């Protein structure tokens, strides 16, 4: 994840709400279709957009003041209502543009939750970034990471390339990036940074995972 000064308009900026059980069940049934649709078209059908699923999981587990790293359009923080979204790209909706995801411009212990939603694999210095996330979390704070596996990541990035702002608006070639991360790799990075009690929760029929870790 490298900095760019070019402003980027994220055309699917939105406030995300935790859906009803009925809406969730209908969305599961329509999962193959949703994987091909943009957020806007999915919402018009009254279904939960694929990209909202990770935000919903984060909303369920976040607490206190949140820092969302790699926030994009900042949908998570805007939906949660208490926190800051940062990104190395000047997305429309981002609170703070940063130069390096491993040099967060905040005081020690400034946040109760730090999140990386579908972005940790795109950060080249990811281990250093997670160490800095540890620093800005208060003792007892929580780290949230959503991540798909490498095999699924390659397929999903290919399948959804027409609805991926990185492809569509920034023309990024993901070929040199990790398109997903194994559970072992995620756990290693989190534990190496000092986090403990790493728990993995699968969602969207097991295709995606939320990792929750504690700062001692």
LUMPATOR-524690 format. One record per residue (C-alpha): residue number from 0; residue in one letter; chain; x, y, z. Coordinates in pm, 1 decimal. Layout:
  seq  type  mol      east     north        up
  NUM     A    A         X         Y         Z
...
***
This chain:
  seq  type  mol      east     north        up
    0     X    A       0.0       0.0       0.0
    1     X    A     181.7     313.1    -118.5
    2     X    A      73.3     673.3     -99.6
    3     X    A     -73.3     860.8    -392.3
    4     X    A    -184.2    1224.2    -409.5
    5     X    A    -451.8    1155.1    -667.2
    6     X    A    -800.2    1192.7    -515.2
    7     X    A   -1018.7     885.0    -563.0
    8     X    A   -1396.4     888.6    -556.2
    9     X    A   -1537.9     566.4    -416.5
   10     X    A   -1872.0     531.5    -593.6
   11     X    A   -2021.2     295.2    -334.1
   12     X    A   -1980.6     504.4     -19.0
   13     X    A   -2257.2     413.8     224.6
   14     X    A   -2367.5     369.7     582.1
   15     X    A   -2392.9      -0.9     664.0
   16     X    A   -2647.5    -143.1     907.3
   17     X    A   -2663.7    -485.1    1069.3
   18     X    A   -2931.7    -666.6     863.7
   19     X    A   -3233.6    -858.5     986.1
   20     X    A   -3219.3   -1237.4    1000.1
   21     X    A   -3455.3   -1261.4     702.2
   22     X    A   -3241.8   -1031.2     488.8
   23     X    A   -2931.6   -1226.9     584.1
   24     X    A   -3091.2   -1559.6     485.2
   25     X    A   -3209.8   -1418.1     152.3
   26     X    A   -2859.7   -1286.0      84.3
   27     X    A   -2704.9   -1624.5     156.2
   28     X    A   -2938.7   -1785.7     -93.8
   29     X    A   -2841.0   -1524.8    -353.4
   30     X    A   -2469.3   -1545.4    -278.8
   31     X    A   -2356.6   -1656.5    -628.4
   32     X    A   -2542.7   -1360.6    -781.2
   33     X    A   -2415.3   -1110.6    -524.2
   34     X    A   -2055.3   -1200.0    -601.5
   35     X    A   -2109.3   -1053.6    -949.7
   36     X    A   -2295.4    -735.6    -850.1
   37     X    A   -2180.9    -396.3    -728.8
   38     X    A   -2284.0    -273.1    -386.3
   39     X    A   -2540.1     -36.8    -535.7
   40     X    A   -2715.4    -302.5    -742.1
   41     X    A   -2718.8    -550.0    -452.2
   42     X    A   -2873.6    -288.9    -223.1
   43     X    A   -3143.1    -208.5    -479.6
   44     X    A   -3240.1    -575.6    -470.9
   45     X    A   -3284.0    -554.3     -92.9
   46     X    A   -2987.7    -786.3     -27.4
   47     X    A   -2667.8    -751.9     174.7
   48     X    A   -2383.1    -649.1     -60.2
   49     X    A   -2075.6    -870.3     -48.3
   50     X    A   -1852.0    -578.9      52.1
   51     X    A   -2081.9    -496.0     345.9
   52     X    A   -2039.1    -838.0     506.2
   53     X    A   -1697.0    -760.5     653.5
   54     X    A   -1820.5    -423.5     781.7
   55     X    A   -2113.5    -595.9     951.7
   56     X    A   -1876.7    -838.8    1124.8
   57     X    A   -1659.7    -550.5    1242.2
   58     X    A   -1963.5    -359.1    1368.4
   59     X    A   -2061.5    -663.1    1572.1
   60     X    A   -1723.1    -691.6    1745.7
   61     X    A   -1591.9    -333.6    1768.0
   62     X    A   -1591.9    -148.6    2097.7
   63     X    A   -1496.5     198.3    2213.6
   64     X    A   -1303.7     432.2    1985.6
   65     X    A   -1204.5     269.8    1656.2
   66     X    A    -913.5     319.5    1418.1
   67     X    A    -976.9     163.7    1076.2
   68     X    A    -654.1     121.9     878.1
   69     X    A    -696.9     104.7     499.8
   70     X    A   -1045.4     249.1     539.1
   71     X    A   -1123.3     322.7     173.0
   72     X    A   -1453.1     512.0     164.7
   73     X    A   -1461.4     485.7     545.4
   74     X    A   -1789.5     293.8     549.9
   75     X    A   -1702.4     110.5     871.6
   76     X    A   -1623.3     415.5    1086.6
   77     X    A   -1909.6     615.6     934.0
   78     X    A   -2147.4     331.3    1019.6
   79     X    A   -2003.8     271.6    1367.2
   80     X    A   -2001.4     640.3    1460.1
   81     X    A   -1695.6     664.2    1686.8
   82     X    A   -1349.4     664.2    1540.9
   83     X    A   -1107.5     754.9    1263.0
   84     X    A   -1048.0     601.7     921.2
   85     X    A    -700.8     628.9     765.9
   86     X    A    -561.1     527.4     427.9
   87     X    A    -253.7     594.4     215.9
   88     X    A    -493.3     679.5     -68.4
   89     X    A    -703.6     997.1     -56.9
   90     X    A   -1037.1     818.9     -89.0
   91     X    A   -1346.3    1034.5     -77.8
   92     X    A   -1470.7     985.6     279.0
   93     X    A   -1134.6     898.8     436.1
   94     X    A   -1068.2    1099.7     754.1
   95     X    A    -687.5    1110.4     743.6
   96     X    A    -449.4    1033.4     460.0
   97     X    A    -126.4     881.9     592.8
   98     X    A     209.2     826.8     428.9
   99     X    A     287.2     489.1     584.5
  100     X    A      56.5     231.0     743.6
  101     X    A     337.2     152.8     990.8
  102     X    A     364.3     512.5    1114.9
  103     X    A      20.2     591.4    1248.1
  104     X    A     -10.3     958.6    1353.4
  105     X    A    -170.6     890.1    1691.5
  106     X    A     -63.1     874.2    2054.5
  107     X    A       1.8     548.0    2237.5
  108     X    A    -316.9     386.7    2364.2
  109     X    A    -544.7     624.0    2172.5
  110     X    A    -792.3     358.1    2056.9
  111     X    A    -998.9      69.8    2193.9
  112     X    A   -1023.4    -115.2    1860.0
  113     X    A    -801.1    -118.7    1551.1
  114     X    A    -929.6    -283.4    1234.3
  115     X    A    -788.9    -398.7     901.1
  116     X    A   -1083.0    -493.2     679.9
  117     X    A    -973.6    -681.7     367.3
  118     X    A    -652.7    -478.9     343.7
  119     X    A    -370.5    -628.8     551.6
  120     X    A    -254.4    -840.4     257.7
  121     X    A    -218.4    -523.5      45.9
  122     X    A      16.0    -353.7     295.7
  123     X    A     379.8    -434.7     202.9
  124     X    A     515.9    -364.6     554.5
  125     X    A     222.9    -538.9     720.8
  126     X    A     419.7    -670.2    1019.3
  127     X    A     547.4    -323.4    1106.6
  128     X    A     195.5    -183.4    1060.8
  129     X    A      44.0    -434.5    1303.5
  130     X    A     316.5    -354.4    1555.5
  131     X    A     219.8      12.6    1534.0
  132     X    A    -146.4     -85.7    1572.2
  133     X    A     -42.3    -256.5    1895.6
  134     X    A     113.9      72.6    2009.5
  135     X    A    -195.7     287.3    1946.9
  136     X    A    -426.2      37.5    2119.9
  137     X    A    -486.8      76.0    2489.4
  138     X    A    -406.2    -224.6    2713.8
  139     X    A    -702.2    -458.9    2684.9
  140     X    A    -783.3    -324.2    2338.3
  141     X    A    -889.8    -535.7    2042.6
  142     X    A    -760.2    -594.2    1691.3
  143     X    A    -997.0    -697.6    1409.4
  144     X    A    -873.2    -837.5    1077.5
  145     X    A   -1088.5    -975.6     795.4
  146     X    A    -908.1   -1192.1     544.5
  147     X    A    -974.2   -1452.4     276.9
  148     X    A    -737.7   -1735.5     187.4
  149     X    A    -489.7   -1698.2    -101.7
  150     X    A    -668.9   -1949.0    -325.7
  151     X    A   -1006.6   -1784.7    -278.4
  152     X    A    -846.8   -1442.0    -304.5
  153     X    A    -713.0   -1506.4    -651.5
  154     X    A   -1053.7   -1625.6    -768.3
  155     X    A   -1250.9   -1343.8    -602.1
  156     X    A   -1023.3   -1069.6    -735.5
  157     X    A   -1066.4   -1212.0   -1084.2
  158     X    A   -1443.3   -1254.3   -1045.5
  159     X    A   -1508.7    -909.1    -900.9
  160     X    A   -1254.6    -711.7   -1103.3
  161     X    A   -1532.4    -506.6   -1271.8
  162     X    A   -1660.4    -391.0    -928.8
  163     X    A   -1321.3    -340.6    -761.9
  164     X    A   -1236.0      31.8    -725.3
  165     X    A    -864.9     -54.0    -722.1
  166     X    A    -901.4    -200.9   -1069.4
  167     X    A   -1174.0      26.1   -1201.9
  168     X    A   -1055.4     365.6   -1077.7
  169     X    A    -687.9     333.1    -982.6
  170     X    A    -590.9      71.3   -1244.4
  171     X    A    -386.9    -124.6    -990.6
  172     X    A    -232.2    -451.3   -1097.5
  173     X    A    -264.5    -689.4    -802.3
  174     X    A     -28.5    -945.8    -955.3
  175     X    A     259.2    -848.3    -723.6
  176     X    A      43.4    -844.1    -407.4
  177     X    A     -85.2   -1111.3    -174.6
  178     X    A    -446.1   -1170.0    -277.0
  179     X    A    -521.6   -1345.1      50.9
  180     X    A    -346.0   -1481.5     358.3
  181     X    A    -347.8   -1819.8     528.1
  182     X    A    -460.2   -1856.9     887.7
  183     X    A    -104.2   -1948.1     989.8
  184     X    A      34.5   -1629.2     833.2
  185     X    A    -228.2   -1405.0     994.7
  186     X    A    -170.7   -1563.5    1334.7
  187     X    A     206.5   -1531.0    1299.8
  188     X    A     187.6   -1159.8    1217.5
  189     X    A     -53.8   -1083.9    1501.8
  190     X    A     131.5   -1287.1    1763.5
  191     X    A     470.9   -1152.6    1651.8
  192     X    A     336.1    -801.1    1715.5
  193     X    A     241.8    -898.3    2071.2
  194     X    A    -127.7    -981.2    2033.0
  195     X    A    -273.7   -1276.4    2218.9
  196     X    A    -590.6   -1490.7    2226.1
  197     X    A    -627.6   -1487.0    1847.4
  198     X    A    -970.9   -1624.3    1751.2
  199     X    A   -1090.2   -1694.4    1397.4
  200     X    A   -1459.1   -1659.2    1312.0
  201     X    A   -1575.1   -1760.4     964.8
  202     X    A   -1858.7   -1574.2     791.9
  203     X    A   -2039.1   -1565.5     456.3
  204     X    A   -2072.1   -1945.0     455.0
  205     X    A   -1708.9   -1984.4     558.6
  206     X    A   -1563.1   -1802.7     258.9
  207     X    A   -1431.5   -1514.1     469.5
  208     X    A   -1279.1   -1493.7     816.6
  209     X    A   -1264.5   -1243.2    1099.1
  210     X    A    -962.2   -1263.3    1329.2
  211     X    A   -1003.9   -1112.4    1675.4
  212     X    A    -697.4   -1059.0    1893.6
  213     X    A    -635.7    -893.3    2230.8
  214     X    A    -366.8    -646.8    2331.6
  215     X    A    -245.0    -762.6    2674.9
***
